[in-house]
Amino acid sequence: MTADQELQDEVTLDDPAVFRRILGHFATGIVVVTAFGKHPVGMTCQSFSSLSLEPPLVLFSPARTSTTWPIIREIGTFAVNILAVEQQPLCRAFAVSGSDKFAGVDWSPGVTGAPLLAGALAHLECALYQVLPGGDHDIVLARPIAVGEAEARSPLLFFQSRYGTFDG
Ligand SMILES: Cc1cc2nc3c(=O)[nH]c(=O)nc-3n(C[C@H](O)[C@H](O)[C@H](O)COP(=O)(O)O)c2cc1C
């Protein structure tokens, strides 16, 4: 038996922890999706991805249990803030449901009014394009309408439940 076969034999999807562990091998960047309705809202997401060039589309996948996602959906425009390595505390803060996520956070409104987080690598302000069902998540397709980027910084990365960076 080869090492590869041994690895495959080990994997069973009966255990959700195994599914999570396997997915944890996929390193991602981290974004905070923000919007402004009556007050600023936001949530940390690793499910952000580029999708289409023509038309330009991006996507992210909020859990159906998220309390922030229905507010963003109602507002219809939002900002995707791509986090820099120094923003790990923001990443953690925007992942805590029910907390005052914007307490002490430095931000300014974008053209849609969505909060642009100071120190982010880049941002894309987007308009909701389509929402598709994705099991216990929604798949949100969005059209970027305004973008911006900072001076070169290192990204915040997430891999096997740990944070890191990439020094290009
Ligand atoms: C590194 C990291 C990545 C996350 N990625 C996602 C994601 O892609 N989709 C999602 O729904 N929640 C994700 N979460 C969890 C949400 O940030 C969290 O459930 C959400 O902020 C809950 O608050 P809410 O009730 O205000 O929506 C992630 C959390 C962390 C720490």
The ligand as an SDF file (V2000), in Angstrom:
LIG
                    3D

 31 33  0  0  0  0  0  0  0  0999 V2000
  -11.1680   32.9800   10.2250 C   0  0  0  0  0  0  0  0  0  0  0  0
  -12.6700   32.9940   10.2000 C   0  0  0  0  0  0  0  0  0  0  0  0
  -13.3450   32.8020    8.9940 C   0  0  0  0  0  0  0  0  0  0  0  0
  -14.7520   32.8320    8.9500 C   0  0  0  0  0  0  0  0  0  0  0  0
  -15.3900   32.6490    7.7540 N   0  0  0  0  0  0  0  0  0  0  0  0
  -16.7370   32.6510    7.7010 C   0  0  0  0  0  0  0  0  0  0  0  0
  -17.4210   32.5000    6.4720 C   0  0  0  0  0  0  0  0  0  0  0  0
  -16.8340   32.3780    5.4100 O   0  0  0  0  0  0  0  0  0  0  0  0
  -18.7880   32.5090    6.5010 N   0  0  0  0  0  0  0  0  0  0  0  0
  -19.4870   32.6600    7.6570 C   0  0  0  0  0  0  0  0  0  0  0  0
  -20.7070   32.6500    7.6400 O   0  0  0  0  0  0  0  0  0  0  0  0
  -18.8500   32.8290    8.8380 N   0  0  0  0  0  0  0  0  0  0  0  0
  -17.5080   32.8400    8.8910 C   0  0  0  0  0  0  0  0  0  0  0  0
  -16.8690   33.0220   10.0730 N   0  0  0  0  0  0  0  0  0  0  0  0
  -17.6690   33.2040   11.2860 C   0  0  0  0  0  0  0  0  0  0  0  0
  -18.3340   34.5560   11.2960 C   0  0  0  0  0  0  0  0  0  0  0  0
  -17.3980   35.6150   11.2800 O   0  0  0  0  0  0  0  0  0  0  0  0
  -19.2170   34.6820   12.5350 C   0  0  0  0  0  0  0  0  0  0  0  0
  -20.0330   33.5600   12.6350 O   0  0  0  0  0  0  0  0  0  0  0  0
  -20.0880   35.8860   12.4250 C   0  0  0  0  0  0  0  0  0  0  0  0
  -19.3420   37.0730   12.5520 O   0  0  0  0  0  0  0  0  0  0  0  0
  -21.1390   35.7690   13.4920 C   0  0  0  0  0  0  0  0  0  0  0  0
  -21.6620   37.0400   13.7520 O   0  0  0  0  0  0  0  0  0  0  0  0
  -23.0640   37.4900   13.2490 P   0  0  0  0  0  0  0  0  0  0  0  0
  -24.1020   36.7170   14.0030 O   0  0  0  0  0  0  0  0  0  0  0  0
  -23.0080   38.9420   13.5760 O   0  0  0  0  0  0  0  0  0  0  0  0
  -23.1810   37.2280   11.7690 O   0  0  0  0  0  0  0  0  0  0  0  0
  -15.4770   33.0320   10.1290 C   0  0  0  0  0  0  0  0  0  0  0  0
  -14.7910   33.2410   11.3360 C   0  0  0  0  0  0  0  0  0  0  0  0
  -13.4030   33.2440   11.3860 C   0  0  0  0  0  0  0  0  0  0  0  0
  -12.6910   33.4780   12.6780 C   0  0  0  0  0  0  0  0  0  0  0  0
  1  2  1  0
  2  3  1  0
  2 30  2  0
  3  4  2  0
  4  5  1  0
  4 28  1  0
  5  6  2  0
  6  7  1  0
  6 13  1  0
  7  8  2  0
  7  9  1  0
  9 10  1  0
 10 11  2  0
 10 12  1  0
 12 13  2  0
 13 14  1  0
 14 15  1  0
 14 28  1  0
 15 16  1  0
 16 17  1  0
 16 18  1  0
 18 19  1  0
 18 20  1  0
 20 21  1  0
 20 22  1  0
 22 23  1  0
 23 24  1  0
 24 25  2  0
 24 26  1  0
 24 27  1  0
 28 29  2  0
 29 30  1  0
 30 31  1  0
M  END
$$$$
